[in-house]
Amino acid sequence: MLISNLEILPNSRIVRHIGLVQGSSVRSKHVGRDIMASFKNIFGGELQGYTELLHESREEATERLIEQAKSVGANAVINVRYSTSSIAAGAAEIFVYGTAVELEPA
Amino acid sequence: MIELGFFVVFLACGFIFGQRAEKRHFKSIVKRESQSLSLPVVASKYPPDDQPYKQILVSGNVVVASDYFKSFTAGLINIFGGRVTPFESLLDRGRREAILRMKSAAQSHDASYVFNVKLETSRIVTGRAGAIEVLAYGTALVSTEPLTSNRTISSSATSPSAT
């Protein structure tokens, strides 16, 4: 499955546009992590727990996007965009969307 | 009185550790940036068609927290208005770090370019204080006709035949 945020694939031809596919994931950390984070807020620096959380969350959302693209018979998703929004304290929604297309078999 | 004591301690901690962490972070950013100069990061949507490339989506993200001193001075500046320099440097750190992580992800695929780079910033709410998340993503173009990576192999392959 080709995932790209470009719209142009120089060496392959798009046979069919299928439409928008998406994947999302809402996650939060347990309270212990939040307490650790508030300590970090005094000293500053990277919050590694949150970096990992959001990274995993993004991977899951992409996984769901791929699943959906497969289910509609696509073999590539182009023009992929990510978007993040914080839903509540300590929880964030990761949303990923793109255009599912069918490429000519190479 | 106790509260004031806590406040002064937090402020001092934030100032000392925060400044030190920021200095160290900038030092490492500058070092890694000069090491990864060979990989061009482009905001263009149109990939080159001089040779076939495989496209892979790569990303890098980082969550950086503000320290107590930064938050406090930002609050003070907020009263009078103007440039909130403590947060400017925080965002700069976040962005450059995210781009560097995206680049190292692209380098692990032996990419020759990263195209259509997008940067996204969002505020992470953790209790009452602030942290920001920066995401950098783009499409890594990996040459399927190995030119640069094969050059070393071919030169080593030709050298024994030359001798």
Interface residues (C-beta under 8 A of the other chain):
Chain A: L2 I3 S4 N5 L6 E7 I8 L9 P10 N11 D34 A37 S38 K40 N41 I42 F43 G44 G45 E46 L47 Q48 Y50 T51 L54 H55 R58 T62 V80 R81 Y82 S83 T84 S85 S86 A88 A89 G90 A92
Chain B: F10 C13 G14 F17 G18 A21 E22 H25 K45 Y46 P47 P48 D49 P52 Y53 Q55 I56 L57 S59 N61 V62 V63 V64 A65 S66 D67 Y68 F69 K70 S71 E97 F115 N116 K118 E120 S122 R123 I124 V125 T126 G127 R128 A129 G130 A131 E133 L135 Y137 G138 T139
